[in-house]
Amino acid sequence: MLPILSLGGMRFQKSWDQLDFSEISYEEQNKVENILKLANKYGLSHVETAKYYGTSEMQLGIGFHNTKKIPDILQTKIPPNSDPKIFERDVMTSIEKLKVKKIDLLAIHGINTDEHLHQAVKDGGCIDILKDLQNKNLVGSIGFSTHGKSSLIEKAISTNLFDYVNLHWYFINQENTNAICLANKYDLGVFIISPTDKGGHLHTPSIKMLELCKPLHPIVFNDLFCLRNKNVHTLSVGVAKEEDFDLHLEAISLLSESEKYVPKIINRLKQESINTLGLEWHQNWHRNLPSWEYTPGNINIPVLLWLSNLIDWLDLEGFAKSRYQLLGNGSHWFPGSNANLLDVDVSEGQLLKVLDSHINPKKVINKLRILKEKFGDNFAKRLSKK
């Protein structure tokens, strides 16, 4: 049994770099320990982190020691590796940093490509290493986290080798709906990654989003939206300061009343989408778009149009900017490129050829140009300072 809110550990870090504990101040560590105490008080007995979350594992391990309380369920995530010995070493290093005898949930972190999946499931690969560690009582359940395509997620679930999956699914991004249904068929636990941040920077919502979600805060609405799906088991909630618990706890207090609020807000949000985007675009913008692998300049048109729509529909400009600037710089975590190459190395004519089956190719290209104008120059200047 899992709590329906899990404490995400990505923000439990002084740095993304691996530092020595002596470089972490008393105040920085004390903040982590106060959050752990509150999480325990509120019943968030599942804590999750990852090898790649900088100093998170180390700070949590020290925090468990100092508070004399290890969570009931502890999860960390280790990236797949073509060398199983390196993968095993990484698992053991995480156990040591977390100062525990066993990792209750061990996820292979970032099965985002076919190669990652192969590294995980091949004979003698990462799964076999984890099964051996299970036999030694060092690891409990085995899962995977993913930012990959739905088709890849479904492929991984269908191996029937995993106990759970961490994936993205929120009101503004429901692409993995079928993957969640398949997870239920295979009896996998479903953990939602970062619903507040990846769900639209809901910690800093637009005025429009605040208005459309009334009487709920957008964080509360999004939490309830996710938890209405009976195949979703827990939301991984990142907490940077103690007050960040409040809205998530409010959502839990309203769970039994979610049908009173959520359907009305969904209808209001959908109607606003039709009003701002137009019915034809609202219904068809995503159809017959080329995937980034087959687009000149690897421009990720589906993601870019999604971001453009979020700006026009919900004023989520800050979220769109951060996602736009990750494209081309997020490797397999956020693949494809942004629109910066449009009208430079990639011509309108080249894009029209791959958009010939879309309802409005010219409108697509215009939206890409607007995004480039909004966010392209700022990004180029930031890069030039490095």
C-alpha positions, 0 to 999 in steps of 0.5 A: 500500500502506497500513500497517494502523495509521495515526497519527491526528492529532486528539490532536496539538494544543494546542488546538481553536482556531487558535493562533499557533505562539508559543502552543505550548510547547517541551514540547507540540511536543516530545511531538508530535515524539517520537510522530512519531519512534516512529511512523516507527520502528514503521512507521506511515508513514501520518499523518492529520489535518484542518483542524478538528483545531485546531492539529494541521496546524500542529504536524505541519508543524513536526514534519515540518520539525524531525524532517526526516521527512515520512510516506510517506502524508499525509492531511488532511480538509477540510469540504465547502463550497457555495462551491468557491473557499472549499473550494480555499482551505482545501485550499491553507491545509492544504498550507501548514500541513503544509509539504509539496508534496503531500497524498497523500490528501485527504478531504472531511471529514464527508459527513454529510448529503445536502447535504454529498454534493451539495456534494461531487459537483455539477458544479464542486463539491469533487470537481472542485476536487480533480481539478484539484489532482490534475492539478497534482500537489498532491493524490493520492487523493480520499476522504471521511470520514463520521458519516452514516447507512449509506444515505448512505455507500452513496449516496456510495460508489455515485457511484464518484467516491472512492478511499477512505472513513473511517467508523465500524465496531467490535465495539460498532457494526457498522451500516456492515457493508454499506457496507464490503462496497459499498466493496470492490465499488467498490474503495475503501480503508476506513479505520476512524475512532478504534477505541479512543475511538469503539469504547467508550472502550477506553483506560479500559475497564470492569472487566466489559469487561476480564474479558470480553475476557481474555486480550486487552486490549479495545483489542487485541480490538477492533483484531483484530476490525476487522482480521479483516474483509478489506475493512478496510485500516487503523485510524486510531490516536490517540496522546496519549502514547508508551505508547499505541502498545503495545497496538496493536502487540500487536494487530499481533503477534497478527494471525496468531493472531486466530482463536485468540482473537477468536471465543471473545471474541465468543461470550462477549460475545454470551452476556453480552448475552443474559444481561443484556438477555434473548434477546428484547431482544437480538434485537429491540430495534433493530427498528421504531424511528422515526428521530430526524427523525420522533420528537417532540423529535427524540429519537434513540431508536435511539442512546439504546437502544444506549447504554442497552444498552451500560451494562447489558451492558458497564458502558460508562457513561463512553462512554454519558455522553459520547455522550448529552451530544453528542446535541443538541449535535453538529450533523450529526456526532451528530444528533438529541436526547437524552432531556432533553425527555421528560416536559417538552415530549415526553409518553409518549403522543407517544412511544407513537404512534411506537413502536407497532410496537416489541416493548416501547414501555413498556420503551423509554420507561423506558430513556429516563427512566433515561438522563435521570436518569443524565445529564440533570441534570449536562448542564443544570448544565454548560450553565448555567455557560456 
